[in-house]
């Protein structure tokens, strides 16, 4: 499933390669950035403080992180 708006474009797929089902979310604007979320990660999002989620999606925060860390490839577990 692809989700796109004026700020982001991602593809979400069910991944069955691990011990259990998880979501694989790929950044379609870059194509090389992905994250895998298992049910524990997803439940944590449900209970997360909305202010913390807002901080994670703040464009200034994202740009500062990318400038400081460089691109990461969380799909492979390496930077």
C-alpha positions as CSV (number, residue, x, y, z in Angstrom):
1,X,0.0,0.0,0.0
2,X,1.4,3.4,-0.9
3,X,0.6,6.5,1.2
4,X,1.5,9.9,-0.3
5,X,0.8,13.5,0.6
6,X,2.6,16.8,0.0
7,X,5.1,16.0,2.8
8,X,6.0,12.3,2.4
9,X,5.6,9.2,0.3
10,X,5.9,5.7,1.8
11,X,5.1,2.2,0.9
12,X,3.8,-0.1,3.6
13,X,4.0,-3.9,3.2
14,X,3.5,-6.9,5.4
15,X,6.8,-8.7,5.9
16,X,6.7,-12.4,6.8
17,X,10.5,-13.0,6.7
18,X,11.2,-12.7,10.4
19,X,9.8,-14.8,13.3
20,X,6.5,-13.0,13.1
21,X,4.6,-10.7,10.8
22,X,5.8,-7.1,10.8
23,X,5.4,-3.9,8.7
24,X,8.1,-2.8,6.4
25,X,7.9,0.9,5.6
26,X,9.9,2.2,2.7
27,X,10.6,5.9,2.1
28,X,9.6,6.3,-1.6
29,X,11.3,9.7,-2.0
30,X,14.7,8.1,-1.4
31,X,14.0,4.4,-1.9
32,X,17.0,3.3,0.2
33,X,15.5,4.0,3.6
34,X,13.3,1.5,5.3
35,X,12.2,0.4,8.8
36,X,10.6,-2.8,10.1
37,X,8.0,-2.4,12.8
38,X,6.8,-5.4,14.8
39,X,3.6,-5.4,16.9
40,X,5.4,-4.1,20.0
41,X,6.7,-1.1,18.0
42,X,3.2,-0.4,16.6
43,X,1.6,-0.6,20.1
44,X,4.2,1.8,21.4
45,X,3.1,4.3,18.7
46,X,-0.5,3.9,19.9
47,X,0.6,4.9,23.4
48,X,3.2,7.5,22.5
49,X,2.8,11.0,23.7
50,X,1.5,13.1,20.7
51,X,4.1,15.8,21.4
52,X,6.9,13.2,21.0
53,X,5.5,12.1,17.6
54,X,5.2,15.7,16.6
55,X,8.9,16.2,17.4
56,X,9.8,13.2,15.3
57,X,8.0,14.7,12.3
58,X,9.2,18.2,12.7
59,X,11.1,19.1,9.4
60,X,13.8,21.0,11.2
61,X,14.4,18.1,13.5
62,X,14.7,15.7,10.6
63,X,17.1,17.9,8.7
64,X,19.3,18.4,11.7
65,X,19.4,14.7,12.3
66,X,20.3,14.0,8.7
67,X,23.0,16.6,8.7
68,X,24.5,15.3,11.9
69,X,24.3,11.6,11.2
70,X,24.2,11.3,7.5
71,X,21.8,8.9,5.9
72,X,21.0,5.6,7.7
73,X,19.8,2.3,6.4
74,X,17.8,0.9,9.3
75,X,16.6,-1.9,7.0
76,X,20.0,-3.4,7.1
77,X,20.8,-2.3,10.7
78,X,23.8,-0.2,9.6
79,X,24.6,3.4,9.0
